[in-house]
Amino acid sequence: MRILNLGNCIKNGNYKLHSQFKSVHNYTSDQEFVSLVTTEVGNGPNNIVLNNFPITAEPNLTVSQSTISVGNTALVINQTKPQTEENILITDTSTLTIAIEILTEKISKIISPKSLGFLLFPDNEIYFQSTFEKAMLHHVKEAIHYKSWEDLPAISKSMNGVGFGLTPSGDDFNCGVLYALNYLNTLKNYDLSGVIKKCYTNSIGNNLISNTFLKFAYLNRYYENFYNLLKALEENNKTDISYYTYRIVGSGHTSGSDMLTGFILTMRYA
């Protein structure tokens, strides 16, 4: 077992197992959150990518200056790959509009049925059948009202913690909103930093995993698949757009679909 990539936002310390899935083992220490992941999940600010992912999660993980210990196995840290500075943003408004519509078309074929994707594809409302699901559907439809930039913090607050799953759908949606606002903040000739900060503050709750993803979305720190999707959009590479959309939608029960829904809706509004 060898470290292929080490996220550059991981702090030294002792971590305990939080949750485990086929491709991800999550560890926590106080308010810090670290994930052991497969190459399919890929790089991220708090990810440790392994070449030979363990089937069974160890109960403890220790991060030091020179090693990462997974149970009794010490892995040497021999490199930290910095986040790329390559430009992935589309600066031309008409080209960006077309790119977002291409992404919308690609996601329409694979979006998780019980995600917030019904905001993009209303026909998906039929998948919400239980009393809880219908109540969530109604709440979300009432919450989403894009009229001005100043509406976005209120939307983020209304979406905080909404839904079910390890990370609630509303939290994942808010991650997409934050990524979109950061994207737009580099393109607009006025400052969106105040709106971004309010959206982030209104999104934080008691879910440590959600809070971690929200923090990195606020800081505009990308995970590998989302970075590669933005790059594919900038290059108008439809094959890669399809591939990375599929990879993102496949992460979590509805998490990837919810995040992309928030991203697309915010970009469309702008």
Secondary structure, DSSP 4 states (H G I P E B T S, - for coil): --EEEE-TTPPPEEEEEEEE-SSEEEEEETTEEEEEE-TTT---TTEEEESS--SS--SEEEE-SSEEEETTEEEE-----PPP--------HHHHHHHHHHHHHHHHTT--TTSGGGGT-GGGGGG--SHHHHHHHHHHHHH---SSGGGHHHHHHHHTT-S-SSS-HHHHHHHHHHHHHHHHHTTSSS--HHHHHHHHHHH--S-HHHHHHHHHHHTTPPPHHHHHHHHHHHHT-HHHHHHHHHHHHTSTTTHHHHHHHHHHHHHHH-
